[in-house]
Amino acid sequence: MSRVKRGTVTKKRHKRLLKKCKGFWGLRKNVFTRAKETLLRAMASAFKGRKLRKRDMRSLFVTRINAAAKLNKVSYSVFMHGLKMANVQLDRKMLSQLAICEPGIFAKLVGLAKN
């Protein structure tokens, strides 16, 4: 049985991981074990951050819609309930865009929601 040297495979794996750790501070960028630990935490934080960004954006949309609805003398909850009753299928992102870019159309939607 011939001998198999695995150094190249390990080196490739290490290099691939260390390449992802470029820019980290201290030993975290060039010592494999430290880099691996840090990268695992960084990836977990990135995953969490992507979920939080969605939450933050939805909150921003609600704030914008609320401000625009208040200008049209109706509360956010009444406005959203009215849209649901009127069977308007617009999500909060589109409503916030309308509130910013097309205030006239948004006012018509508020009128629709009031009826």
N, C-alpha and C positions, 0 to 999 in steps of 0.2 A: 504494500500500500504506500502510495506516495504521500509526501507531507504537503499540507496546504497552509500557506501563509495568508493570513487575513488582514494584514496591515493596510492594504490599499482600500479595502471596503470600509474599515473603521475610520481611516483618515478622511475618506470621502464623506462619510456620515458626519464626522466632527466638523469638517470644513463647511458643510451645508448649514449646520446649526449655527456655527460661529459667524457665518455670513449674515444671518438674520439678526445677530446681536450687535451688528455694527452700530456704533454711536452710544452704546451703553457705557456706564461709568466704571472705572477701575478694573478689577479682575473679572467683572461680569461680561466683558467683551472678549476676553482671550483665554480664560480658563474654562475648559469644557463643562465641568460639573456646576460651577457657579453660573455659567451662561445658560445651561439647560434649566436650572431652577428659575432663573430670572425670566427666561423666555416663556416658560409655562405660565408664570404669573402674568406676564405681559399679554399673552394670548387670552387668558381668562378675563383680564380687564378689558381687552378689546371687544370680546364677545358681549360682556356686560354693557360696555359703552354703546354698542350698536343698538341694544335694546332700549337703553336710557335715552338715546337720541330720538327714537320713535316716540317715546313718552313725552319728551320735551317739546317736540314739534307739534304733537296733538294739543298740548297745553297752550302753545303759542297760537294755534289756529282758533282755539276756544276763546282766548283773550281777545283776538282780533274781531271775531264774530260778535262777541259780547259788546265791545266798544262800538261797533257799527250798528248793532241793534239798539243800543242805548241812544244813539244819535237819532234813530227813527222812533223813539219813545216806546220801546217794547223790551222786555227782559229777555235774556238768552234762553232761559228754560221755556218761556211761552213761545218764543220764536221757533225753537227746535221742535216743540210739540206740535205747533201749527203746521210746520213743514211735513212732519210725519203724518198728520191727519190729512193734509192735502196731497199726500203720496208723492212728494218731491224726493227724488233719489239722488241728491247731491251730498257728497261727503264733506267733512269739515275743511279739508284742504281747498277744495273748489270754492266753498262758501267764503273762506277767508280771502282767496284771490279776488273773488267778485267784490267783497267789501272794500278791498284796497283799490283795485283797478277800475271797477265799474259800479260806482255808488248808486247810479240810477237804476240799474238792473237789480241791485241788492234791495233797494227801496221797494221795487215791485214785488220781490220775494217776501218782504216783510208784510206788504199789503195782502198778499196771498195767504200768508201764515195767519194774519189777524182774522181773516174770513173763515 
